């Protein structure tokens, strides 16, 4: 009794590319963890209080300067100074008061 050999296909677990699949899963997990960590960090971060106070002080100073500039513009126009000359004066004034917080 001779039996003929009939080849069967290898099982699917043998032909699957498990190593590549594991690498891909690790990469996705690592990226997900990195994203979540960045989100948590971004949510928990708050600016330093002194920085917020400095920015608010600078905004207040800017408002005061704008009010002073408007007042001076009105005065200059009353004295007959041309609009073009007023703009040059304003530009020069802003150059003098520039800081890290200037808007």
N, CA, C and O of each residue as an XYZ file, in Angstrom:
412
protein
N       0.786     -1.143      0.000
C       0.000      0.000      0.000
C       0.861      1.251      0.000
O       1.468      1.619      1.006
N       0.891      1.842     -1.069
C       1.672      3.069     -1.186
C       0.734      4.254     -1.168
O      -0.237      4.355     -1.919
N       1.068      5.091     -0.312
C       0.248      6.278     -0.168
C       0.963      7.430     -0.873
O       2.172      7.602     -0.725
N       0.233      8.187     -1.611
C       0.846      9.320     -2.300
C       0.908     10.525     -1.355
O      -0.006     10.799     -0.578
N       1.991     11.196     -1.465
C       2.216     12.355     -0.617
C       1.521     13.552     -1.242
O       1.748     13.889     -2.405
N       0.685     14.176     -0.460
C      -0.013     15.363     -0.935
C       0.351     16.513      0.014
O       0.035     16.469      1.203
N       1.006     17.520     -0.515
C       1.473     18.651      0.307
C       0.294     19.527      0.703
O      -0.580     19.847     -0.103
N       0.306     19.892      1.953
C      -0.701     20.823      2.449
C      -0.027     22.182      2.646
O       1.165     22.263      2.942
N      -0.792     23.214      2.480
C      -0.174     24.535      2.689
C       0.222     24.700      4.155
O      -0.421     24.144      5.046
N       1.287     25.470      4.400
C       1.702     25.665      5.798
C       0.616     26.436      6.555
O      -0.161     27.171      5.947
N       0.563     26.272      7.853
C      -0.458     26.997      8.618
C      -0.235     28.515      8.526
O       0.876     28.994      8.302
N      -1.305     29.223      8.703
C      -1.259     30.683      8.569
C      -0.309     31.297      9.601
O       0.361     32.286      9.303
N      -0.242     30.736     10.793
C       0.641     31.283     11.826
C       2.111     31.227     11.397
O       2.929     32.005     11.888
N       2.443     30.328     10.499
C       3.808     30.214     10.012
C       4.096     31.265      8.942
O       5.199     31.806      8.868
N       3.102     31.540      8.129
C       3.327     32.465      7.011
C       3.115     33.929      7.392
O       3.521     34.824      6.651
N       2.484     34.178      8.538
C       2.300     35.571      8.961
C       3.646     36.205      9.273
O       4.576     35.551      9.745
N       3.714     37.467      9.001
C       4.951     38.191      9.292
C       4.803     38.807     10.682
O       4.535     40.000     10.829
N       4.983     37.978     11.676
C       4.756     38.400     13.052
C       5.759     39.452     13.513
O       5.402     40.373     14.246
N       6.990     39.320     13.093
C       8.022     40.270     13.525
C       7.683     41.678     13.024
O       7.722     42.641     13.790
N       7.354     41.790     11.743
C       7.003     43.103     11.183
C       5.741     43.642     11.846
O       5.623     44.839     12.106
N       4.799     42.737     12.116
C       3.562     43.139     12.766
C       3.854     43.684     14.174
O       3.304     44.710     14.573
N       4.713     42.997     14.913
C       5.084     43.451     16.251
C       5.813     44.796     16.198
O       5.561     45.678     17.020
N       6.718     44.947     15.228
C       7.425     46.221     15.083
C       6.449     47.355     14.811
O       6.562     48.435     15.391
N       5.484     47.104     13.920
C       4.496     48.123     13.579
C       3.640     48.475     14.798
O       3.347     49.647     15.038
N       3.245     47.466     15.561
C       2.446     47.714     16.764
C       3.245     48.518     17.797
O       2.707     49.427     18.429
N       4.514     48.184     17.963
C       5.360     48.925     18.901
C       5.502     50.382     18.472
O       5.440     51.295     19.294
N       5.693     50.579     17.183
C       5.850     51.935     16.662
C       4.577     52.747     16.893
O       4.644     53.895     17.335
N       3.428     52.161     16.599
C       2.166     52.857     16.797
C       1.927     53.158     18.273
O       1.459     54.241     18.623
N       2.250     52.197     19.135
C       2.075     52.396     20.567
C       2.987     53.523     21.066
O       2.569     54.373     21.852
N       4.222     53.512     20.602
C       5.177     54.541     21.005
C       4.703     55.926     20.554
O       4.786     56.887     21.320
N       4.213     56.032     19.330
C       3.726     57.317     18.825
C       2.498     57.781     19.607
O       2.361     58.964     19.917
N       1.611     56.842     19.922
C       0.408     57.173     20.678
C       0.780     57.684     22.071
O       0.243     58.688     22.538
N       1.700     56.985     22.724
C       2.135     57.393     24.062
C       2.804     58.765     24.015
O       2.582     59.600     24.892
N       3.615     58.990     23.000
C       4.292     60.280     22.849
C       3.273     61.406     22.664
O       3.387     62.464     23.283
N       2.269     61.164     21.800
C       1.221     62.162     21.566
C       0.451     62.466     22.851
O       0.214     63.625     23.192
N       0.066     61.397     23.557
C      -0.697     61.588     24.794
C       0.128     62.326     25.843
O      -0.394     63.170     26.571
N       1.414     62.004     25.916
C       2.281     62.684     26.881
C       2.389     64.168     26.558
O       2.334     65.011     27.454
N       2.543     64.484     25.275
C       2.631     65.893     24.876
C       1.337     66.627     25.203
O       1.367     67.770     25.658
N       0.194     65.969     24.970
C      -1.084     66.595     25.273
C      -1.225     66.852     26.774
O      -1.653     67.929     27.191
N      -0.863     65.856     27.577
C      -0.938     66.023     29.033
C      -0.021     67.155     29.494
O      -0.401     67.964     30.341
N       1.172     67.205     28.938
C       2.121     68.252     29.304
C       1.582     69.621     28.915
O       1.654     70.568     29.699
N       1.042     69.725     27.701
C       0.497     70.991     27.219
C      -0.661     71.450     28.108
O      -0.791     72.639     28.397
N      -1.499     70.504     28.538
C      -2.626     70.863     29.398
C      -2.170     71.300     30.778
O      -2.779     72.180     31.387
N      -1.109     70.694     31.270
C      -0.669     70.993     32.631
C       0.237     72.219     32.700
O       0.425     72.784     33.777
N       0.792     72.633     31.583
C       1.695     73.783     31.592
C       0.905     75.074     31.768
O      -0.157     75.263     31.176
N       1.435     75.923     32.568
C       0.861     77.248     32.746
C       2.010     78.239     32.728
O       3.092     77.957     33.242
N       1.772     79.394     32.137
C       2.853     80.378     32.106
C       3.181     80.865     33.516
O       2.339     80.840     34.414
N       4.397     81.299     33.682
C       4.806     81.836     34.968
C       4.013     83.096     35.259
O       3.715     83.890     34.367
N       3.682     83.257     36.520
C       2.851     84.377     36.922
C       3.530     85.718     36.629
O       2.871     86.668     36.206
N       4.831     85.796     36.850
C       5.532     87.064     36.594
C       5.474     87.442     35.121
O       5.451     88.624     34.779
N       5.449     86.425     34.240
C       5.388     86.697     32.801
C       4.021     87.269     32.432
O       3.927     88.222     31.658
N       2.973     86.686     32.987
C       1.628     87.197     32.721
C       1.486     88.628     33.239
O       0.900     89.482     32.575
N       2.026     88.880     34.425
C       1.943     90.221     34.994
C       2.722     91.217     34.131
O       2.257     92.332     33.894
N       3.885     90.820     33.672
C       4.697     91.711     32.825
C       3.973     92.020     31.520
O       3.994     93.158     31.051
N       3.329     91.007     30.932
C       2.595     91.242     29.681
C       1.417     92.175     29.909
O       1.159     93.066     29.099
N       0.697     91.971     31.020
C      -0.443     92.827     31.325
C       0.020     94.261     31.592
O      -0.613     95.212     31.135
N       1.112     94.416     32.324
C       1.662     95.751     32.571
C       2.045     96.425     31.261
O       1.810     97.619     31.075
N       2.631     95.660     30.366
C       3.052     96.221     29.078
C       1.841     96.634     28.243
O       1.874     97.659     27.562
N       0.768     95.833     28.295
C      -0.451     96.203     27.561
C      -1.019     97.507     28.114
O      -1.448     98.377     27.355
N      -1.017     97.636     29.435
C      -1.511     98.862     30.065
C      -0.650    100.051     29.649
O      -1.168    101.123     29.333
N       0.656     99.855     29.654
C       1.564    100.928     29.234
C       1.320    101.306     27.770
O       1.373    102.479     27.400
N       1.050    100.285     26.945
C       0.768    100.534     25.531
C      -0.502    101.377     25.380
O      -0.540    102.308     24.576
N      -1.546    101.044     26.160
C      -2.783    101.833     26.099
C      -2.522    103.282     26.516
O      -3.029    104.218     25.896
N      -1.734    103.450     27.563
C      -1.410    104.802     28.029
C      -0.623    105.565     26.971
O      -0.861    106.753     26.753
N       0.315    104.884     26.312
C       1.104    105.532     25.264
C       0.222    105.929     24.088
O       0.393    107.002     23.509
N      -0.724    105.055     23.736
C      -1.627    105.384     22.626
C      -2.470    106.616     22.973
O      -2.693    107.479     22.124
N      -2.928    106.691     24.203
C      -3.709    107.851     24.632
C      -2.848    109.111     24.569
O      -3.307    110.163     24.124
N      -1.605    108.998     25.016
C      -0.689    110.156     24.976
C      -0.403    110.567     23.526
O      -0.355    111.758     23.219
N      -0.216    109.604     22.654
C       0.047    109.907     21.234
C      -1.152    110.622     20.626
O      -0.993    111.605     19.902
N      -2.361    110.125     20.924
C      -3.559    110.786     20.393
C      -3.657    112.231     20.884
O      -4.020    113.134     20.131
N      -3.326    112.431     22.158
C      -3.375    113.777     22.725
C      -2.372    114.693     22.023
O      -2.692    115.827     21.666
N      -1.150    114.181     21.833
C      -0.107    114.981     21.172
C      -0.469    115.252     19.715
O      -0.206    116.343     19.209
N      -1.064    114.279     19.036
C      -1.485    114.483     17.640
C      -2.489    115.629     17.544
O      -2.399    116.486     16.665
N      -3.447    115.621     18.470
C      -4.451    116.691     18.452
C      -3.795    118.053     18.688
O      -4.123    119.043     18.035
N      -2.870    118.071     19.632
C      -2.167    119.331     19.908
C      -1.381    119.807     18.691
O      -1.420    120.984     18.332
N      -0.662    118.868     18.061
C       0.144    119.248     16.888
C      -0.728    119.747     15.746
O      -0.384    120.706     15.056
N      -1.869    119.078     15.555
C      -2.743    119.530     14.461
C      -3.309    120.912     14.762
O      -3.560    121.689     13.841
N      -3.516    121.233     16.052
C      -3.987    122.584     16.415
C      -2.933    123.642     16.078
O      -3.262    124.784     15.754
N      -1.651    123.237     16.162
C      -0.564    124.172     15.846
C      -0.236    124.203     14.362
O       0.680    124.916     13.952
N      -0.968    123.440     13.543
C      -0.793    123.481     12.098
C       0.292    122.562     11.565
O       0.766    122.769     10.448
N       0.702    121.549     12.329
C       1.704    120.595     11.855
C       1.022    119.650     10.865
O      -0.091    119.183     11.106
N       1.714    119.369      9.729
C       1.102    118.535      8.691
C       0.941    117.081      9.163
O       1.653    116.613     10.052
N      -0.001    116.398      8.548
C      -0.284    114.993      8.888
C       0.945    114.115      8.635
O       1.225    113.195      9.404
N       1.670    114.402      7.561
C       2.868    113.632      7.227
C       3.935    113.800      8.311
O       4.577    112.825      8.702
N       4.124    114.992      8.785
C       5.108    115.254      9.843
C       4.689    114.587     11.157
O       5.535    114.102     11.908
N       3.388    114.567     11.427
C       2.875    113.913     12.633
C       3.194    112.416     12.589
O       3.575    111.830     13.602
N       3.038    111.803     11.419
C       3.336    110.372     11.276
C       4.817    110.087     11.521
O       5.159    109.083     12.144
N       5.697    110.966     11.033
C       7.131    110.789     11.271
C       7.451    110.889     12.759
O       8.246    110.114     13.289
N       6.827    111.845     13.417
C       7.040    112.017     14.860
C       6.566    110.772     15.606
O       7.246    110.292     16.513
N       5.400    110.249     15.222
C       4.840    109.058     15.874
C       5.758    107.842     15.672
O       6.001    107.075     16.604
N       6.252    107.684     14.464
C       7.147    106.556     14.178
C       8.416    106.654     15.029
O       8.866    105.655     15.589
N       8.977    107.827     15.126
C      10.170    108.029     15.938
C       9.906    107.743     17.409
O      10.755    107.184     18.103
N       8.724    108.130     17.879
C       8.369    107.885     19.284
C       8.273    106.389     19.550
O       8.730    105.917     20.592
N       7.684    105.635     18.621
C       7.557    104.180     18.813
C       8.910    103.500     18.779
O       9.127    102.520     19.491
N       9.810    103.997     17.973
C      11.145    103.412     17.922
C      11.848    103.533     19.273
O      12.632    102.665     19.655
N      11.559    104.615     19.985
C      12.205    104.866     21.272
C      11.670    103.983     22.393
O      12.379    103.737     23.369
N      10.426    103.497     22.274
C       9.809    102.769     23.391
C       9.672    101.268     23.124
O       8.971    100.585     23.870
N      10.312    100.741     22.096
C      10.209     99.310     21.804
C      10.787     98.475     22.941
O      11.840     98.785     23.498
N      10.055     97.395     23.268
C      10.526     96.435     24.280
C      10.217     95.034     23.784
O       9.713     94.871     22.673
N      10.510     94.018     24.591
C      10.206     92.639     24.229
C       8.705     92.408     24.145
O       8.260     91.490     23.456
N       7.926     93.219     24.831
C       6.488     93.008     24.900
C       5.702     93.897     23.968
O       4.477     93.788     23.914
N       6.367     94.782     23.223
C       5.663     95.727     22.369
C       4.812     94.985     21.367
O       5.269     94.050     20.710
N       3.558     95.417     21.256
C       2.605     94.760     20.347
C       2.865     95.047     18.920
O       2.142     94.560     18.051
